Amino acid sequence: MAGDRTQNHPVGAWARPVPFAAVWARAVAGRADEAFLVFETPAGSVARWSYGDFDEVVDRVAGTLVALGAGPGSAVHLALTNSPTFIAVWLAANRLGAWIVPSDPMGRTPELAGHIERTRPAVGLCAGVRAGIYRAAAAAAGRRDLPVIEIDEADTALGPFDAEPLAPSERPEPGLRERAAVMFTSGTTGRPKGVEVTQANYAFAGKVMAEAAGLAPDDRHLVVLPLFHANAQYYSFASAIWTGASVALMPAFSASGFLPAVARHSATCASLFAAPIRMILARGGPAEGARLRHCWYAQNIAADQYSTVAGWFGCRPRQLYGMTETIPAVLTDEAADPHHASMGRVSPGCSVDVQDADGHPVEPGMVGEVVVGGEPGITLFAGYLDAPDITAASFRDGWFCTGDRAVRDDTGRHYFDGRRSDVLKVSGENVSIVEVESTLSEHPAVLEAAVVGRPDEIRDEVPVAFVVAADASAPPSIDELHAWCEQRLAKAKRPAGITLIDELPRTSVGKIRKFLLAEQAAVESR
């Protein structure tokens, strides 16, 4: 029966949806004197805030944002690395009924300009050391007048936020479906899609992930993944705030420093991708006092890698599966018996099926597409920014179509079986090959370009490009093409290799035979 194959945990069995601003307020009220945030600066100094202390920071940041023109319904753009400022601005925007737009802080001018142009923020924030690139992006987006707050990402006093703090009487009451963020994620088109995340979405992510991890108030997440991605926001911070637990925030990931940081900050929980785990295995090692109770990870690792890392971590890591659009990880492996190759079973409060191309559930052992059910704006993303047609096309009969394939066994375990052809997973980050192809094709000396994925032991896969010169007698140099990409694409999107070829292999109707290019890329990498 289809009902036996589709696992559902009705949301109605849970408490009613709440805005994320209310979740933060509840945590502050109940845990005012308890630890919320520990931040270790790049220099190694450590700052600490209780929930009550950080709430005062949030009001101060909110007051500054209001003074610069932000308010209910406004966008606040962030191009920041992991820092207390990022967290404070996120929570302050939520308190104001505004919404954040987090971008890759190392993004190049065209990428940042695209985000600014499409979201029209009231305020922008960037690091002072990268202000030139950021202000150029604002100008390219037609926003030379954009108020920009330049910060030192290691600043623990949050010095630039010196306006009168927002008074409790000035706080609006954001609604469930009010926009709380737009996060850009690569898709099957060249233009990244803006995923609309609501107040209720953040709260739902926190609740589901806290429940799945068995999180308690005395737990402490170690966050090393970048905050501009959904993982750190949904799986770590939102779940900690839902529970009243604490977070130790590191400025960046360090393979050799991960386990020492676990010990140093008495962390009990963490979240990683497969690629950072392999980096830890290659460059790190066990550290005295590092004993995690729980660790999420995304994407498969080998059985021997899993065994080693479990010994080093002190727990058996649990795989999960989710997307920015699905809000929480809709598949999570269970603590009692995790399997290194399985994405797990359906998370509490979520609804997942594996279907064929006609929308019918497939039998156990058969490959199908992972689809996710739920209520847009409450348990699923609200839609794609200014793209109702793309939003509608991403659903089929009420199910959100992920484009990822999986096999489900008789026990309800799910096993990943490939991803959509136009998106690569580079160290856990979605990279649109169409975006990379478009960037290369914009070079004046390039006629056309095709990009495929090449397996990589550390990053899972990397983009590699095949380029046809506009003038075969005067082709661009490989170094010139790499420099072109470096100026326009974030690091994960830059081709790991570029090959000049006379023509792209095509079918009789003109479609590029990319499997031949992928085979060539695999041979050239040996």
Secondary structure as UniProt FT lines:
FT   HELIX           2..5
FT   STRAND          7..8
FT   HELIX           11..13
FT   HELIX           20..31
FT   TURN            32..33
FT   STRAND          35..40
FT   TURN            42..43
FT   STRAND          46..50
FT   HELIX           51..67
FT   TURN            68..69
FT   TURN            72..73
FT   STRAND          75..79
FT   HELIX           84..96
FT   STRAND          99..102
FT   TURN            105..106
FT   HELIX           109..119
FT   STRAND          123..127
FT   HELIX           128..130
FT   HELIX           131..140
FT   TURN            141..142
FT   TURN            144..145
FT   STRAND          148..151
FT   TURN            153..154
FT   TURN            159..160
FT   HELIX           168..170
FT   TURN            176..177
FT   STRAND          179..185
FT   STRAND          193..198
FT   HELIX           199..213
FT   TURN            217..218
FT   STRAND          220..223
FT   TURN            227..228
FT   HELIX           230..231
FT   HELIX           232..238
FT   HELIX           239..243
FT   STRAND          246..249
FT   TURN            255..257
FT   HELIX           258..264
FT   TURN            265..266
FT   STRAND          269..273
FT   HELIX           274..283
FT   TURN            288..289
FT   STRAND          294..298
FT   HELIX           303..313
FT   STRAND          318..321
FT   TURN            324..326
FT   STRAND          331..332
FT   TURN            340..341
FT   STRAND          344..346
FT   TURN            348..349
FT   STRAND          351..355
FT   TURN            357..358
FT   TURN            364..365
FT   STRAND          367..373
FT   TURN            377..379
FT   STRAND          383..384
FT   TURN            385..386
FT   HELIX           388..393
FT   STRAND          395..396
FT   TURN            397..398
FT   STRAND          399..408
FT   TURN            410..411
FT   STRAND          414..416
FT   TURN            421..422
FT   STRAND          423..426
FT   TURN            427..428
FT   STRAND          429..432
FT   HELIX           433..441
FT   TURN            444..445
FT   STRAND          446..456
FT   TURN            457..459
FT   STRAND          460..469
FT   TURN            472..473
FT   HELIX           478..488
FT   HELIX           491..493
FT   STRAND          497..500
FT   TURN            508..509
FT   HELIX           514..524
//
